[in-house]
């Protein structure tokens, strides 16, 4: 191999990250990787710094998401360390707020699940879809979507075919709304509702909240790993 072709080949970087060589070129163009020198013949010459940057970006992506990871690496390569650290701080703040929100939602959901639907204070019995939407602060189209995927099944009035929401329907809609705000998928919400309707148990609800908590813990650990990679990358770039 000639001296001008020495270094790490694009295909080697691509295999390391399990991506295409075109994606490596894209990362270089987007400044996710540091500037790539070229040989006299025009070949890109990648080195250990590019390998480290690639691994750092991937680690940041797992914890902070692709957009934040890209902007952090661009800031680092623009010598704007304050911006890079601000973005990491914002990610941790958002995660902490999500934890607090989950705790509050868990307590609220438990209260709704344990509440006797017939004892729930409602504006009136047999509410129409527009009234329920206003009561929950959602669109009527949202309630229709939840009905179309099987989460809600309000009674239809025989003569008009209008939807009529009873106390149990409104309770279910409240729970769906809270769970959707917590980013729970429809399939998981269905399990919660099925458990409540079949046995009156909120075990599925507790399991759903525990799963969400586990997801936040995994993300926190991924953030820690990404921040560690970034620290080592910055240390290697720092002048002696």
N, C-alpha and C positions, 0 to 999 in steps of 0.2 A: 504494500500500500504506500502511495506517495505521501510525502510530508504534508502537502496541502490538503489531503483528504483525511488526515489524522484527526482524531477526536471521537465524539459519540455520533453515530449515524442517526438520522431522523427515524429510521425504522426501528432502531434500538429504543429510542425514547417512546415511540408509539407502542411497542410491545410492552414496555415497562408499565405504561398507563392503560393498556388494553384499549387503545384508540387508534385511529387511522393516522397515517403520515400527513394527510391533508389537515387533520385537526391540530397536529403539531405546528404546521405552518400558520394555521389560524391563530393559535395561541401566541405565536411570535408576532403576528401582525397586530393583535389586540393588546400587546405589551403585557400579557400574563407572564410571559417569559422575558428575561432581560434581553437587551439588544444582541442580535446574533451576527457575529462577524462573518465575512465571506472571504473565500480564498481568491487568488488572482483569477482563477477560472470561473468564479461566481458561485461556487458551492457554499452552502451554509455550513458553518463550523460550530457545532454544539459541543458543550463541555459539561463539567461537573456542576457548574452553577445553574445551567439550564435543567439538568436532571433534578437538582434540589428544588428549583422553583416549581417544576412540574409536580413533584410530590407534595410540596407545600400547598399549591393550589388545590390539588385533589383532596387533601386533608381538610382544608378550609371549606371546601364545597360540602363535604359531609356534615360539617357542623353548622355552618352559617348560610348555606345555600349558594347556588352558582353565581347570582348577581353580586352578592356581597363579596364573595371570594375573588371574583374578577376585579372589582373596584379596589379591593385591598391590595392585590398584587400590582395593579396599575399605579396606585399611590406609592407603594414601596419603590417601584422602578422610576417614579418621578421624584424620588427623594422627599416625599411628603409623608413622613412617618406619623405626624399628628393625625392626619386624616385616616390613615390605616388603623391606628389604635382607636380612634373615635368610632369607626365602623364596628370594630370588635366589641367595644363597650356597649354600643347600641344593641348589638345582638344579645348580649348578656342581660341587658335591661329588659328587652322584649321577652326573653325566656322567663325571667323572674316574674314579670307581670302576668305571663301566661300561667305560671304556677299559682299565683294568687287568685287569678280568675277561675282556675280549675277548682281550687279549694272552695271558693264562694259558690260556684255552680254546683259542686257536689253537695254542699249543705242545702242549697235551694232545691235541688232535684230530690234529695231525700225527703224534704218537707212536702214537696208536691206528691211524691210517690206514696207517702204514708197518709196523706190527707184523704178523708172520705169524700169522694166526688160529690155526693149528694149534699154535703155540708158546705161545699165551696161557695163563697159569696159571688154570684154572677149578676150582671145587670138584669137579666130575665131568663126564664126557662125557654128552651127551644130557640136558641139564638140562630140568626141567619149568618151566612158566610161573611157578609160585610161587617156585621157586628163583632164577630169573633176576630176578624182581621184587625179592626180598630182596637179591640180589647188587648190583643197581643202586640200591636204595633208592627204588623207585617202586611204584605199585600194579599189581596184575595187570590191572586195567581199563585202565590206561595202555598196557600192552603190547598188549592186545586192540585198543585204538583204533589204535595204530600199524600193527597187522596189517590192520585193516579199511580203512585208507587206502592200503594197498599198500607201506608202508615195510618191513615185516617179512614173511617167509614161512617160518616154521619148518616142519620136516617133521612129518607126523602119523604116529603109530605105527599100523600097519595094524589091529591087534586092538582097541586101546582108543580110537583117534582122539585120544589125548592129544598135545599139542604137545611136540616134542622139539627143543630148541635146541642146535645144534652151535656150535663155536667161532666160525665166521663170523657166525652169527646173533647171538651174544652181542656180538661186536665191533660189528656194525651197531647193536644196541640201545644200546650204550655211546655211540656217535657220535650217534645220534638224541637220546639223553638230554642230552648236552652241547649240541647245537645247539638243542634246544628251550629249555634254560635260557638260551641266548643270544638267544631270541625269533626264531629263524629259522622261516619258514613251512614247511609240509609240502612244498610244491612245490620249494622250494630244497633241502631236505634230500634229496628224491628224486634231484635232479641229482647231488648229492655221492655218494650210494650207488650210483647207476647207473654213475658213472665208476669207482668202486672195483671194482665187481663185473665190469664189462666189460673194463677195461684195467688195473686195479690202480693207476690214476693218482689222485693227490689234487689234480689241477688244479682240479676243480670246488669242492673244499673251500677252496682258496686264494682262488678267485674269490668264494666266499660270504663269507669273512672280509674280503676287500678291500671288498666291497659294504657290509658292516656298518660297517667303518671309515669309509667315505665317508658313510654315514648319520649317524654320530656327528659327523663334521666339519661336515656341513650343519646339524645341530642346534646345534653350538657357535657357528657363524656367526649362526644365527637368534637365539641367546641374546644374542650381542654386539649385534645390531641392536635387540633388544627392550630391553636395558639402556640403549642409547643414546637410544631414544625416551623411556624413563622419565626419564633424566637431563634431557633438554630439557624434558619436561613439568614436572618439579620445579623447574627453573630459572625457568620462566615463572610458576609459582605462587608463588615465593619473594617476600616483600615487598622492596621496594627499600631 
